[in-house]
Amino acid sequence: MLQQASLYGFLRTILIILLVWYGIKILTRLFAPYLMRYMSKKMQQKFEGQFGQQQQRQQPTQKEGETVIDKIPNRNTTSNKKVGEYIDYEEVD
């Protein structure tokens, strides 16, 4: 059995969709500034925390002008003398 949509039901559906659409628009305009302010405060706190951690890592523990070597190179490396035959190359024009 097929039912036909009535004009009243169609208009009612369109009206409900429009009311929901405009209701969301109005609520967004009301609450968007508060949401943006909240998000900006959270981002500011996050950046301040990261900046503070970076500053703590970079604080020098030595006196100004003092030379500090962070890594001493390994001197136990020996070169392999059996690397191959030396071939002299010449450029050909």
C-alpha positions in Angstrom: 0.0 0.0 0.0 1.5 3.3 -1.1 1.1 6.4 1.0 1.3 9.8 -0.5 3.0 12.6 1.5 0.7 15.4 2.4 1.5 19.0 1.9 1.1 19.6 5.6 3.7 16.9 6.5 6.1 18.3 4.0 5.8 21.9 5.2 6.1 20.7 8.8 9.4 18.9 8.0 10.8 21.9 6.2 9.8 24.1 9.1 11.5 21.8 11.6 14.7 21.7 9.6 14.8 25.5 9.3 14.1 26.0 13.0 16.9 23.6 13.9 19.3 25.2 11.4 18.6 28.8 12.8 18.7 27.5 16.4 22.2 26.1 15.8 23.3 29.3 14.2 22.1 31.4 17.1 23.6 29.1 19.7 26.9 29.1 17.8 27.0 32.9 17.8 26.3 32.9 21.6 28.8 30.3 22.6 31.6 30.6 20.1 33.4 33.5 21.9 33.5 31.5 25.1 34.7 28.4 23.3 37.4 30.3 21.5 38.6 32.0 24.7 38.7 28.6 26.5 40.7 27.0 23.6 43.1 30.0 23.5 43.8 29.7 27.2 44.5 26.0 26.9 46.9 26.6 24.0 48.6 29.4 25.9 49.2 27.1 28.9 50.5 24.4 26.7 53.0 26.7 24.9 54.1 28.2 28.2 54.8 24.7 29.6 56.8 23.8 26.5 58.7 27.0 26.6 59.5 26.6 30.3 60.7 23.0 29.7 62.9 24.2 26.9 64.4 27.0 29.0 65.2 24.6 31.8 67.1 22.4 29.4 69.1 25.3 28.0 70.2 26.9 31.2 74.0 26.8 31.3 75.6 25.0 34.2 79.1 26.2 33.4 80.6 29.6 33.7 80.6 32.0 30.7 83.6 31.5 28.4 84.2 27.9 29.7 84.6 25.2 27.1 82.6 22.1 27.6 83.0 18.9 25.6 79.8 16.9 25.6 81.1 13.8 23.8 84.6 12.4 23.7 85.3 10.8 20.4 86.1 7.1 20.3 89.8 6.7 19.5 89.8 2.9 19.1 88.7 3.0 15.5 91.3 1.7 13.1 91.2 1.9 9.4 91.2 -1.2 7.2 94.4 -1.3 5.2 92.9 -3.8 2.7 90.5 -1.4 1.1 91.4 -2.3 -2.5 93.5 -1.3 -5.5 94.1 2.4 -6.3 93.1 3.3 -9.9 94.2 6.6 -11.4 91.5 8.2 -13.5 92.0 10.6 -16.3 89.5 12.9 -17.9 88.7 12.2 -21.5 87.5 15.1 -23.6 
